[in-house]
Amino acid sequence: MDLFRVPRREAPVRLLLDDGRVLDAGFFTALTGPDGLPGRVVDRLNDPTEEFVALRSSLERFLVNKSGIVTVRVEGDPEEILGIEAGTGRHVPVRLSLAGGTALVGRLVVVMPADRSRVIDYLNAIPRFFPLVGEGTVTLVQKNFVVSVRDLEGE
């Protein structure tokens, strides 16, 4: 019954799963988040009350357990995807090595108090999925799959 369905919006994403599969799918988010803005993929991934997320491919609708998601790439303006203002935080260029051999390069947006603004402080404080910002894209990385982080600021 459509009467009981919760309205959702769909964001196109590319998922990397822990078994190596890559899925292009629509990721369902709420029409509006708690801040009144459109629901964001990162908020849905970091919602501690849900273990599964709903996706749609061209063929079917299905659920994926968050614990099996390594990364979720979202194309578009990083500020809009993350719901932050331009210039927010310290942008730290890094190379992430993930379990399974995947390497990612991008920028961490470190928003922390001045006395705890190191990358290690940030990584220890953030929720399950964190953003790695690229040019016109944001890759949401599950920190459980991060093997190492290399600072690229000096390169």
C-alpha positions in Angstrom: 0.0 0.0 0.0 1.4 3.3 -1.0 -0.4 5.0 1.9 2.2 3.6 4.4 5.3 4.2 2.3 7.7 6.8 3.5 8.7 9.2 0.7 12.3 8.9 -0.3 14.7 10.5 -2.8 17.2 8.5 -4.7 20.8 9.4 -5.2 23.0 7.6 -7.8 26.0 6.0 -6.2 28.7 3.4 -6.9 29.4 0.9 -4.1 32.4 -1.2 -3.6 31.5 -4.3 -1.5 33.8 -6.4 0.7 33.5 -9.3 -1.8 35.0 -7.1 -4.6 31.7 -6.4 -6.4 31.1 -2.9 -7.7 27.4 -1.9 -7.9 26.0 1.2 -9.6 22.7 1.8 -7.9 20.2 4.3 -6.6 20.6 4.9 -2.8 17.4 5.8 -1.0 17.6 8.7 1.5 14.9 10.7 3.3 13.3 13.6 1.4 14.5 15.9 4.2 17.0 15.4 7.0 16.8 16.7 10.5 18.2 20.0 9.3 15.4 20.5 6.8 17.8 19.9 3.9 17.4 17.0 1.5 18.5 13.7 3.1 22.2 12.8 2.5 23.8 9.5 1.8 26.4 10.0 4.5 23.8 10.5 7.1 21.9 7.4 6.1 25.2 5.3 6.2 26.0 6.7 9.7 22.6 6.2 11.1 23.2 3.8 14.1 19.6 2.6 14.1 19.9 0.9 10.7 22.1 -2.0 9.7 20.7 -2.3 6.1 20.2 0.3 3.4 17.8 0.1 0.4 19.2 0.3 -3.1 17.8 0.1 -6.6 19.5 -1.1 -9.7 18.1 -1.1 -13.2 16.7 -4.6 -12.5 15.7 -4.8 -8.9 15.4 -3.3 -5.5 17.4 -4.9 -2.7 19.0 -4.4 0.7 22.7 -4.3 1.6 24.2 -4.8 5.0 26.3 -1.7 5.8 29.0 -3.9 7.3 29.8 -5.2 3.8 30.1 -1.8 2.2 33.7 -0.7 1.7 33.1 2.6 -0.2 30.2 4.6 -1.6 31.1 7.1 -4.3 28.7 10.0 -4.9 29.2 12.4 -7.9 28.6 16.1 -7.5 29.5 19.1 -5.4 31.2 18.0 -2.2 29.7 20.8 -0.1 26.2 19.8 -1.2 26.8 16.1 -0.8 28.2 16.6 2.8 26.0 19.6 3.8 29.0 21.8 4.7 29.9 25.3 3.7 32.8 26.0 1.4 36.0 26.5 3.3 34.9 24.5 6.3 37.6 22.6 8.1 41.2 21.8 7.2 41.7 19.9 4.0 44.4 17.2 4.3 45.5 15.4 1.2 45.9 11.6 1.9 46.3 8.2 0.3 44.2 5.5 1.9 45.0 1.8 1.5 42.0 -0.4 2.0 41.6 -4.0 2.8 41.6 -5.9 -0.5 44.3 -3.7 -2.1 42.2 -0.7 -3.2 44.0 2.6 -2.9 42.2 6.0 -2.8 43.6 9.5 -3.0 41.7 12.6 -1.9 41.3 15.1 0.9 40.0 14.6 4.4 37.9 17.5 5.7 39.1 17.7 9.3 36.7 19.6 11.5 37.9 19.2 15.0 38.8 21.4 18.0 42.3 23.0 17.7 43.8 20.8 20.4 42.6 17.6 18.7 43.0 18.5 15.0 45.5 15.8 14.0 44.4 13.2 11.4 44.6 10.5 14.0 42.3 12.4 16.3 39.8 12.9 13.4 39.9 9.2 12.4 39.3 8.1 15.9 36.4 10.5 16.5 34.4 10.1 13.3 31.5 7.7 12.8 31.5 4.5 10.7 31.7 6.2 7.2 33.8 9.2 6.5 34.2 11.4 3.4 37.2 11.5 1.1 36.8 14.5 -1.1 37.9 14.5 -4.8 37.3 16.7 -7.8 33.5 16.7 -8.2 33.1 13.5 -6.1 32.9 12.3 -2.6 33.9 8.7 -1.6 32.4 7.6 1.7 34.8 5.1 3.2 34.0 2.7 6.0 36.8 3.1 8.4 36.8 -0.6 9.3 38.3 -1.3 5.9 41.1 1.3 6.2 44.5 -0.4 6.5 46.7 2.7 6.3 46.6 6.5 5.8 49.5 8.4 4.2 49.8 12.1 4.4 50.3 13.7 0.9 50.7 17.3 2.1 54.5 17.3 1.6 54.3 15.8 -1.9 
